[in-house]
């Protein structure tokens, strides 16, 4: 069910246009990639039956969906703006699902570290997603001499 819902949202997001569509697709790709490790929790044994084949197939389908959404994000935005939210969500979603649904726990005394780590990762992803806008406004003359030449070459090849 989660795979189908994510697919429908993904199709809508791929068809949508706008300045935030690339990072949004990166978020959806991260959620899709997060589905694979969550689905592995349902693998119960090495036997080939419905209880193992269905999760195995869903692992592959979540991966394919994530790949498609990430590819669409890369067509809309820069690598950094698509990848930062992807990495954040492909890590965060399985962690939260593990804590809430599967009874995983955090070692005693480590909640503060986990919350700080999440906050730093979120702020880093947000900062990286907006970095290209700040780099576009950078004046070539303000760069050191060797970098001015590199910037000019890159500007002409783009």
C-alpha positions in Angstrom: 0.0 0.0 0.0 2.8 2.4 0.9 4.5 1.7 -2.4 1.4 2.4 -4.4 0.7 5.7 -2.5 4.3 6.8 -3.0 4.1 5.9 -6.7 1.0 8.1 -7.2 2.5 11.0 -5.3 5.7 10.6 -7.3 3.8 10.7 -10.6 2.0 13.8 -9.6 5.3 15.4 -8.4 7.1 14.5 -11.7 4.3 16.2 -13.7 4.4 19.3 -11.5 6.7 22.1 -12.4 8.1 24.8 -10.2 11.2 26.0 -8.5 10.9 23.5 -5.7 10.0 20.5 -7.8 13.6 19.2 -7.8 14.1 19.1 -4.1 10.6 17.7 -3.6 11.4 14.9 -5.9 14.6 14.4 -3.9 12.6 14.0 -0.7 10.2 11.5 -2.4 13.2 9.6 -3.7 14.6 9.4 -0.2 11.3 8.1 1.2 11.2 5.5 -1.6 14.7 4.4 -0.9 13.7 4.2 2.8 11.1 1.7 1.9 13.7 -1.0 1.0 15.2 -1.3 4.5 11.8 -1.2 6.1 10.6 -4.0 3.8 13.6 -6.1 4.8 12.2 -6.2 8.3 9.4 -8.5 7.0 11.8 -11.1 5.7 11.2 -14.0 8.1 13.4 -16.7 6.8 15.2 -18.3 3.9 12.2 -20.1 2.6 10.6 -19.3 -0.7 7.0 -18.6 0.1 4.7 -15.6 0.1 6.1 -14.3 3.4 9.5 -13.9 1.8 8.8 -13.3 -1.9 6.4 -10.3 -1.3 9.0 -8.3 0.8 11.8 -9.2 -1.6 9.8 -7.9 -4.6 8.8 -4.8 -2.6 12.5 -4.1 -1.8 13.3 -4.1 -5.5 10.3 -1.9 -6.4 11.0 0.7 -3.7 14.6 0.8 -5.1 13.4 1.3 -8.6 10.9 4.0 -7.6 13.6 5.8 -5.7 15.9 5.6 -8.6 13.3 7.0 -11.0 12.3 9.8 -8.6 16.0 10.7 -8.0 16.6 10.8 -11.8 13.7 13.1 -12.3 15.0 15.3 -9.5 18.4 15.5 -11.1 16.8 16.7 -14.3 15.1 19.6 -12.4 17.8 20.8 -10.0 21.4 20.5 -9.1 23.0 17.3 -7.6 23.3 18.9 -4.2 19.7 20.1 -4.0 18.4 16.7 -5.0 20.8 14.6 -2.9 20.7 16.4 0.4 17.0 15.7 1.1 17.3 12.2 -0.4 20.1 11.2 2.1 18.3 12.8 5.0 15.0 11.0 4.4 16.4 7.7 3.4 18.0 7.6 6.8 15.4 9.3 8.9 12.3 7.4 7.7 13.6 3.9 8.5 14.9 5.1 11.9 11.5 6.6 12.9 9.6 3.5 11.6 11.9 1.3 13.6 11.4 3.2 16.8 7.6 3.6 16.4 6.5 0.4 14.7 9.2 -2.3 15.3 10.0 -1.5 18.9 13.6 -0.5 18.2 15.2 1.6 20.9 18.0 4.1 21.5 20.7 3.2 24.0 20.2 4.7 27.4 21.6 8.3 27.5 21.9 8.6 23.7 18.6 10.3 22.9 20.2 13.8 23.2 22.9 12.8 20.8 20.3 11.4 18.3 18.2 14.6 18.5 21.3 16.8 18.0 22.4 14.6 15.1 19.0 14.8 13.5 18.9 18.6 13.9 22.4 19.0 12.4 21.6 16.7 9.5 18.4 18.6 8.8 20.1 22.0 8.9 22.9 20.7 6.7 20.4 19.4 4.1 18.6 22.7 4.1 21.8 24.7 3.8 23.1 22.5 1.0 19.8 22.7 -0.9 20.1 26.4 -1.1 23.9 26.6 -1.7 23.6 26.8 -5.5 21.5 30.0 -5.4 24.2 31.7 -3.4 27.0 30.4 -5.7 25.2 31.8 -8.8 25.4 35.3 -7.4 29.2 34.9 -6.7 31.2 37.4 -8.8 34.2 35.9 -10.6 36.3 38.9 -9.9 36.0 38.2 -6.1 37.7 34.8 -6.5 41.5 34.2 -6.3 43.3 34.4 -9.7 43.5 30.6 -10.4 39.8 30.1 -9.6 38.8 33.0 -11.9 40.1 31.1 -14.9 38.3 27.9 -13.8 35.0 29.8 -13.2 35.3 31.4 -16.7 35.9 28.0 -18.4 33.0 26.4 -16.5 30.8 29.4 -17.4 31.5 29.0 -21.1 30.9 25.2 -21.1 27.5 25.5 -19.4 
